[in-house]
Structures are given as structure tokens and as C-alpha cells.
């Protein structure tokens, strides 16, 4: 046992000496002349090529540098969707009297705030998801409050439509279909995609979210001209510096006021409904034309709720070739699929499309398709005092013998073209003048009417 202990102790001392020698040689450049070394060229020809395991030279002090600030990740998910929006704010706050004015306006109408926010629960999660996916400020999710009070069926006096209030021409620029059977300016998914595309384009143009919002409301050309005018005059070019219409001047303050209310609702005498941080709807594919009322019935949702999620379907039927997807509440999508399968091969659509063969009055078209004029006008939104132009696509009752659905070129591009009815023209002419015979005297030439007799008039109606 003693022998074993001595052997271990000797080995430990030997290892310690080896370690000390290595450290001394590494830290002291002169140590090589005082301690015996093995020639690297003689015993290990690769040693000279290997890099040194320890740095040489004098020790240098470490330079002090400030630590980089790191964002602390949130460990808990947002309690609801409002909190998720608050966490994603990314626009500079605007503080002026117009903001305070709008805060007072909204806070004095808590019922209006509650109705708007209740209406938004169907769409808000999708908008926030899209904003985060594009790395855009989350307060832009509040913009439909300003545009339409989150009403996808809203139409302005200038013909802007939908939740994001697209004008017809701007909608076409951003590939929003507008035909006889659907208007994508009202579609939840399509209009949100187009609105965020447009806002990103405007932000790229102006490099400022407030100017981008002004351009969304006023037009990019108008904002560009206002900026150029201020530049020529040596004035500022921020949102608050520009001369703009009153509607646009209040536009960003309205959004800022809504942002402040969402941030601190109690401070503004408002309450926000609880909206879960969870999708409200999901998309469901449809492969056949189907009546809107039947689709709502199979999904077991009210017709009002179905139309709120599918506001672009303004007709009583959804044409699968043009609208291959519908939106349904999250839990009702599976119910719809199950009920649709159980429905069997029965007819799903009671409407089809008829092309007007020539220009005709609505009454004549109604006779051709076996409808009353009132019914034809109602289902196709035909106003009074117009004629239907040749080639127009009209929704008409579907024959029980017709098995094929509406073709793609009609469902996706059908248009209803109307022209003003030619006005009834009333024309008048004077009756022929009588010729006097015999001895009757007159101050005029022979053959003229007596001055005391009024000329007779005859009228007739000329139609074109």
C-alpha cells in the first residue's frame, strides 16, 4: 500500500512539473534558453508548421465597450387580441389639438365605439396576422375603424366600397375583381391584401407612415404635389406641415385617437369587447354553384353572419368558378363539410346566368326568361329608366333540367351593361294655314289667314 501511494505521488509531481514547464515556455519568450527543450526539427518535422497553442507577447488590457441592448422576449402570449395589437405599435405618436378633438368625439360616444369593436371581431385577427407577417405597424389594423367603422358593405358618396374603402379604379389597380356577381373591394381577404399592398407601396414612396396614410386618403399624387410645393417655399414636408383638405387633416388624428383609446380604454370612458387571440374564420373550398341561403343553412350560421364573412357575394348565389372559396366561422367549417356531404347530389343552386342576345328593355328580358320585371330588376340591381345592352350577364332562375354550373368566363368576368332609356320626345307643329276665297277682305296678301283668327295647333308624339 505504501509503495502504491509513493508511485501515485511521484506521478503527480512529474505531471505538475510538465505542466509548469509548458506554461513557463508559453508565457516567457526567454524561457527556452534556461530550460532544456527538444529540437522540433529533429524529433517532429510537423511541429514547426503547427500554430502555437498559446499566444505570445505581453498581456494587453481589455478595452471597455458598452453592452448591446437586447430585447427581452415576451414569455407569455397576449391575453387577447387588443394586447397583441398594443405590443406591435410601430408608428410615431401624433400629439396635437386635432387628436384631442377626436378623442373627445369618440369618448363621448361609447356605444358607437362598442358597436364598431364588436363588428371588428370577425376580421381583426386576420388583419393583425397579415400585418405581422409583413412586419408592418399593428396600429394599421385600426384603420378600418376610420374608413368604414369595420363595415365591409359600406359605400361612400364617392363610390368607395368595402371595409378598406377602395375606389373602383384603385381597386382594379390592385387586382380587385368587380363584375356582375362579385365585388372584391368588399371581400375580407382580397381587400385586406390589396390595402396592405397599397400602404406598403405608399410607405416606400414617402418613407413616413403619416404621409403614407395621408396619401391613402387623399391620393399619392396630391401628397407628392403638396410636398413639392412646400419644398419650393422652403417649408417643412411632414404631415402636419402640408396644406391639405380637412378630411385628410383629420385622418391621422382619427387613427391616433383610436390608438390611444385602444391603449387606455378606461381613460376614455370606453370598453372593448374581449376578442380572443385566435382565428375567427377559416376558408372552405366550394366546387359547385350554391345558393347563399343554402350555404348558410348547411354551415348552421345565420344568413346575416354568413353575409358578414362573405360580403362580396351580393347576389343570391355563389358561382364556384368565380368564387371558389367561402369564409365560415372556425367551428362551423367542419359542420358545413359534413352537412354538404349528407346533402347528397341534390341541386345546390337555383340560379344561373343568361346572356342578353340584343339590347332590350328589362320588361322584354323578363318575359324571355320567365320572370316578372320587378323580380329581374331586384335580383340584378337594375335601376329604372335604363335598357339592358346586348351581351349583358343576368342572373335568372335555373331550370330543373340544367345540370352544368356557370362557366368560368361568365362567373369571373360577366358584366351588366346598361344604357339610359331614350327619353320620350314631344314635338309640335303648326297646322296648315287656311286659304280665304270669295270676297272676304284682308289686310294681307291673298291666301293669308285673317289676323283676327288665331292659328290652330296640332300636336303629336314622336318616339325614337
Buried (B, 14 or more C-beta within 10 A) or exposed (E): EEEEEEEEEEEEEEEEEEEEBEEBBBEEEEBEEEEEEEEEEEEEEEEEEEEEEEEEEEEEEEEEEEEEEEEEEEEEEBEBBBBBBBEBBEBEEBEEEBBBBBBEEBBEBBEEBBBBBEBBBBBBBBBBBBBBEEEBBBBBBBBBBBBBBBBBBBBEEEEBBBBBBBBBEBBBEBEBBBBBBBBBBBBBBBBBBBBBBBBBBBBEBBEBBBBBBBBBBBBBEBBBEBBEEBEEEEEEBEBEEBEBEEEBBBBBBBBBBBBBBBBEBEEBEBEBEEBEBEEBBBEBEBEBBBBBEBBBBBBBBEEEBBBBBBBBBBBBBBBBBBBEBBBBBEEBBEBBBEBBEEBEEEBBBBBBBBEBEEBBEBEBBBBBBEBEBEBBBEBBEBEEEBBBBEBBBBBBBBEEEEEEBBEEEBBBEBEBBBEEEEEEEEEEEEEEEEEBEEEEEEEEEEEEBEEEEEEEEEEEEEEE
